[in-house]
């Protein structure tokens, strides 16, 4: 839930006003545009490149990878 936000200048005159609806729309738009986070979900999981896979395989001991 968002509340209307008003921004005033130093003299107390209203500079900007953001409605609750506008703030909500802006918030959800930014969430959907964000890069992958800690829990991206199944539809946003990225595939790693073969080069990255080779580098990771070189770091992991054979006993663990099989």
ABEGO torsion letter per residue (X at the ends): XBBBBBBBBAAGBBABBBBAAAAAAAAAAAAAABBBBABAEAAABBBBBAAAAAAAAAABBAAAAX
